[in-house]
């Protein structure tokens, strides 16, 4: 009897070609500096900020599938700039900021009802130009305050609508910094001091599990630190733009990628060509969307999509067979890609969809390294150990088997039909290259039906209430089943 944990890899991807920077439809609202944004499901949201005529309460939804903007209900807190924004689950949150006075109010946005609900005021009192991000089911806000800067750091729990003060930020007091989260860690850096005569390029990691800050490698000294934009895609972070208030720019790139595994920075190209300040960004899948901002008093409505040249990533979920796991490979790049899987037990595999059986009990960490046809390389390591996914035991014992053929057995393969993202969190998009009526049916592994609906061309399915695990789907038309397979709910 031995411990058996068998990840089964299958490549499921909505797109595999890297695109770099692509200009999209201009932001449809009033161009603004110091706006906020977040994403929920497959939509992005952007609003507030300082416009040419004053502060804004506009709020807009962006659909990357159609490259269109739709105006939504005005922000419930009124006109504001320098606020923070983040999303937790299927709700968005905006709060703090500046109007005629510094603000502490905090608001929740429900995209289904298109309504705002006021929540508990920020626990640290009035604050502007702070940093906010979400880790798991909690939100975090810290630093900020024009003229003085600060180091206090707070956690928001939407389930209880309460704020809890956490360990102070370990760097110097600052405002106009930036931050993002990667997995179960948060990152904060850049910014200026309260009087604006000191710039910072230090970079810090926050671990909510132990409530501690750890200094990481500084980002490049030649990069601007006054209100840069930050975001993450997969297990990489990105910082760029901003104003070089503490140095004279000599033509260096002003965008960089951070790898938390190696704790290193790498310059990347950007399309802006000028020093933009106060942009905002959100991420949908393996793409980021960046817009707004100001350049020497000139406000911008430009909006850009960024996709890494290549991207390594996968998710891991229990299968229905006890102690068997499915890893869904959603790496991308210029094809063909080469893959190297490190299983954490000294063994390796290649290919997009390998399987691996562990012959001894233990905890294992899986890493994936990819190289695309242009030589672009990326890596991703699963942040939790396999045995922690067992609900009732740290280590379990099962019968030894050889290997498992796995999940990749879609009986019908139809390239005219796409389902993405897969794995899915809150919304599954199904698109079919046909104007004929179709129907999708989704069952769990016990054959219990969870969803059934007819559609033409495309449909968005709310999967928020689906339990984590694997589901079977069928797409039908008048001729019968035209595609079926599995989708993973994260």
C-alpha angles and dihedrals in degrees: 000000000000139000111268124195113165120186113196116201126211129170110234114166139157091210133000103188118097115227108181111203119357124178112231135189111310117258103274097214131071110302109251145181120222096021124154133230145177139168131239117189109318096339132083127214128205135171154120120055136122116302133185089269099043138279121347136220095183118131125192139186122219123205111199092193092064098021090231138132127222123191114234134190112310115259108279094227094061128229113000144149131189093036127141127242137187140150129237116188109317096338132082127215132205127175151140117033138120136295121140085325135019111274137218102180119121129202138194123216123207110198093194094060094024090228138133124223123192113234134188113311116257107280096230096059126239112356138163137189092020130145123254133182140151128241113190109312096342134080126218131203129179151144118027137106119138115246097017113034123213144217103206116124128197139191123216122205111197092193092064097021090231137134123220124191113234134189112312117255105270097220127077120295110273150151135210091044126140137226148169140179130247116192109312097344134081127215130204132176150131121048135121135261123261096270094044097236098106125061125198130212096171118123130208138192122215121205110197092191091068099017095234139132123222123191114234133188115309115247118242114305092222093061123098117256103187107102100329119173122250135191141149134229115193108317096338128089128209132203126180151137120036132125125294095225095153102044143027113259113236100184102280119153111266102208127072139180122224124210110198093194094060094023090228138133127220127190116239130188122259131194102221101093092192136063105271119187133196099019121158131216144189134185129229114184110313095341132083127208121209131183154140120042136131135261115199091325095320111118118215132215093184115130126196138191119214124197119176116247086244134358134198119201146134139170127224126215136164115260123218091259106084114259093005119119135196121217114196111208112214099167119146140193142116105318140277098052126192119213134204117187120196110198098195094243097083095271130110139198136193132209133061097274113031128152129217135193121203111221096194136047117258149095117290135191118206123212129187125201121188135187121191130206093272093053094257110151132197137166139202132188124195107246099217131053119249099241091057088070091069108099100210107029140031092221125017133189126224138159116287116248129173112243134318123235091219144195101325098100108110102167093207122038115195117170090194090070124065132184117192151215097026112203091043130202111181110342132034117200118207118190128182126188094228140079093218116110114263137178133216124204123188123195132176121235091272090059093251110148115237102170140012127167141146120234145164122230098336144007135190114216121200106224097171093114095045112109118239113273144068126319133189120227136190128192113202138183133175090291094055134253110002099173137007137167144114134302125194122222111211 
